[in-house]
Amino acid sequence: MSLNLKNWFATTLALALICFGFLLITGVASADAYDHKMTVSPSSQSGDPEEQLQYTITIENTGDNDDTYDMSVTNSTIPTGYTAFILPSTLSVEEDESGTATLFIKIANRTTSTAEGGDTAQISFKSKSQNSDSGGKTKTQTASLTVNNVYGTTLTPSEGEKTVDPNENVKFMVSVKNSG
């Protein structure tokens, strides 16, 4: 290797190290200024038709700055007849702290084909940093549910009471309805 090439290489390396050091000192190159982790608990539940389930969403701010997150349900994942929403819809979390929101999912009634016993659903939701222009991230999570089988019958007599003598037969008409 010639002396000129060695000098050029040493100069280029020194310049690159100086630039890297400058970026570290000024903090401009921080990739984690606005980052976070999102978890849901429980991740799966079961419920009866028309029951409202609750899931706790925890946002852990792992970035170097305070941040605010927009919380939303991905509408395309909500089955017919169900409702799902998150409260609060905006969550502010300080650096190195955690905050919580609640995901509410109401299961459809039994007459809906998506709420029969054994049916499952996965509801996706996301947390989006309001600082996305500065490197803030969007995270997505999923909550699962299974619809319980509901069993039951209702008996309805056609008459309330009858007076009967001992050893006498009596007839009652009773309607049986499947209420499960």
C-alpha positions as CSV (number, residue, x, y, z in Angstrom):
1,M,0.0,0.0,0.0
2,S,1.4,3.4,-0.9
3,L,1.9,6.1,1.6
4,N,-0.7,8.4,0.0
5,L,-3.3,5.7,0.2
6,K,-2.5,5.1,3.9
7,N,-2.8,8.8,4.6
8,W,-6.1,9.0,2.8
9,F,-7.4,6.0,4.7
10,A,-6.3,7.4,8.1
11,T,-7.8,10.9,7.3
12,T,-11.1,9.4,6.2
13,L,-11.3,7.2,9.3
14,A,-10.5,10.1,11.6
15,L,-13.2,12.2,10.0
16,A,-15.8,9.4,10.3
17,L,-14.9,9.0,14.0
18,I,-15.2,12.7,14.6
19,C,-18.6,12.8,12.9
20,F,-19.8,9.8,14.9
21,G,-18.6,11.4,18.2
22,F,-20.3,14.7,17.4
23,L,-23.6,12.8,16.8
24,L,-23.3,11.0,20.1
25,I,-22.6,14.2,22.0
26,T,-25.5,16.2,20.4
27,G,-28.0,13.3,20.7
28,V,-29.3,13.9,17.2
29,A,-28.8,10.2,16.2
30,S,-30.9,8.8,19.1
31,A,-33.0,6.0,17.5
32,D,-35.0,5.4,20.7
33,A,-36.2,8.9,21.6
34,Y,-39.8,7.8,21.2
35,D,-40.2,4.0,21.7
36,H,-42.5,1.9,23.8
37,K,-43.7,-1.6,24.6
38,M,-47.4,-2.6,24.6
39,T,-48.9,-5.6,26.4
40,V,-52.4,-6.8,27.0
41,S,-53.7,-8.7,30.0
42,P,-55.3,-11.2,29.9
43,S,-54.5,-12.0,26.3
44,S,-57.5,-14.3,26.0
45,Q,-60.9,-14.6,27.7
46,S,-64.2,-16.3,27.3
47,G,-67.7,-14.8,27.7
48,D,-71.4,-15.3,27.2
49,P,-73.3,-13.7,24.3
50,E,-74.0,-10.0,25.1
51,E,-71.3,-9.9,27.8
52,Q,-68.8,-7.1,27.9
53,L,-65.2,-8.2,28.5
54,Q,-62.4,-6.0,29.7
55,Y,-58.7,-6.2,28.9
56,T,-55.9,-4.1,30.5
57,I,-53.5,-2.5,28.0
58,T,-50.2,-1.4,29.5
59,I,-47.9,1.0,27.6
60,E,-44.3,1.1,28.9
61,N,-42.4,4.2,27.6
62,T,-39.0,2.9,26.8
63,G,-37.9,6.0,24.9
64,D,-35.8,8.9,26.1
65,N,-38.7,11.4,26.1
66,D,-42.2,11.7,27.5
67,D,-44.7,10.6,24.9
68,T,-48.4,10.6,24.1
69,Y,-50.1,7.6,22.4
70,D,-53.3,7.4,20.3
71,M,-55.1,4.2,21.2
72,S,-57.4,2.6,18.7
73,V,-59.1,-0.6,17.7
74,T,-58.5,-1.9,14.2
75,N,-62.1,-1.9,12.9
76,S,-61.5,-4.6,10.3
77,T,-61.0,-7.2,13.0
78,I,-64.3,-6.6,14.8
79,P,-66.8,-9.4,14.0
80,T,-70.4,-8.6,13.0
81,G,-72.5,-7.6,16.0
82,Y,-69.6,-7.0,18.4
83,T,-68.5,-3.6,19.7
84,A,-64.9,-2.7,20.8
85,F,-63.4,0.5,22.0
86,I,-60.5,1.7,24.2
87,L,-60.6,4.2,27.1
88,P,-58.9,6.5,27.3
89,S,-58.3,6.9,23.6
90,T,-55.2,9.1,24.3
91,L,-52.6,8.1,26.9
92,S,-49.7,10.3,28.0
93,V,-46.7,8.4,29.6
94,E,-43.6,9.9,31.0
95,E,-40.1,8.6,30.2
96,D,-39.4,5.3,31.9
97,E,-43.0,5.1,33.2
98,S,-46.0,3.0,32.4
99,G,-49.6,3.9,31.7
100,T,-52.8,1.8,31.3
101,A,-55.9,1.9,29.1
102,T,-58.8,-0.5,29.0
103,L,-60.1,-2.4,25.9
104,F,-63.8,-3.1,26.1
105,I,-65.3,-5.8,23.9
106,K,-69.0,-6.6,23.9
107,I,-69.9,-10.0,22.4
108,A,-72.8,-10.0,20.0
109,N,-76.2,-11.7,20.9
110,R,-76.8,-15.3,20.2
111,T,-78.8,-14.7,17.1
112,T,-75.7,-13.5,15.4
113,S,-73.7,-16.1,13.6
114,T,-70.5,-14.8,15.1
115,A,-71.6,-15.3,18.7
116,E,-72.4,-19.0,18.8
117,G,-70.9,-21.2,21.5
118,G,-67.3,-22.0,20.7
119,D,-66.8,-19.2,18.2
120,T,-63.6,-17.3,18.6
121,A,-62.5,-13.7,17.7
122,Q,-59.3,-11.8,17.6
123,I,-59.5,-8.1,18.1
124,S,-56.4,-6.1,17.0
125,F,-55.6,-2.7,18.4
126,K,-52.7,-0.2,18.2
127,S,-50.8,2.5,20.1
128,K,-49.4,5.2,17.9
129,S,-46.9,7.7,19.2
130,Q,-47.9,11.3,18.5
131,N,-44.2,12.0,17.8
132,S,-44.1,9.7,14.7
133,D,-42.4,12.5,12.7
134,S,-39.5,12.3,15.3
135,G,-39.1,8.5,15.2
136,G,-42.1,7.6,17.4
137,K,-43.4,4.1,16.7
138,T,-46.8,2.3,16.3
139,K,-47.3,-1.0,18.1
140,T,-50.1,-3.5,17.4
141,Q,-51.4,-6.2,19.7
142,T,-54.3,-8.7,19.7
143,A,-56.8,-9.7,22.3
144,S,-58.6,-13.1,21.8
145,L,-62.0,-14.3,23.1
146,T,-64.1,-17.5,22.9
147,V,-67.9,-17.4,23.1
148,N,-69.2,-19.7,25.9
149,N,-71.8,-22.3,25.2
150,V,-75.0,-21.3,26.9
151,Y,-77.5,-24.0,28.0
152,G,-80.9,-23.6,29.5
153,T,-84.6,-24.2,29.3
154,T,-87.7,-22.3,30.4
155,L,-90.8,-24.2,31.6
156,T,-94.1,-22.4,31.4
157,P,-97.3,-24.0,32.7
158,S,-100.6,-23.2,30.9
159,E,-102.3,-22.9,34.3
160,G,-100.9,-21.8,37.6
161,E,-102.8,-24.0,40.2
162,K,-105.4,-26.8,40.2
163,T,-107.3,-28.2,43.1
164,V,-107.1,-32.0,43.2
165,D,-108.7,-34.7,45.5
166,P,-106.4,-37.5,46.7
167,N,-105.8,-40.3,44.2
168,E,-107.3,-38.2,41.4
169,N,-105.4,-37.7,38.1
170,V,-104.7,-34.2,36.8
171,K,-103.3,-32.9,33.6
172,F,-101.0,-29.9,33.2
173,M,-99.9,-28.4,29.9
174,V,-96.3,-27.2,30.1
175,S,-94.4,-25.4,27.4
176,V,-90.7,-26.1,27.2
177,K,-88.5,-23.4,25.5
178,N,-84.8,-23.7,24.8
179,S,-83.4,-20.6,26.3
180,G,-79.7,-21.6,25.9
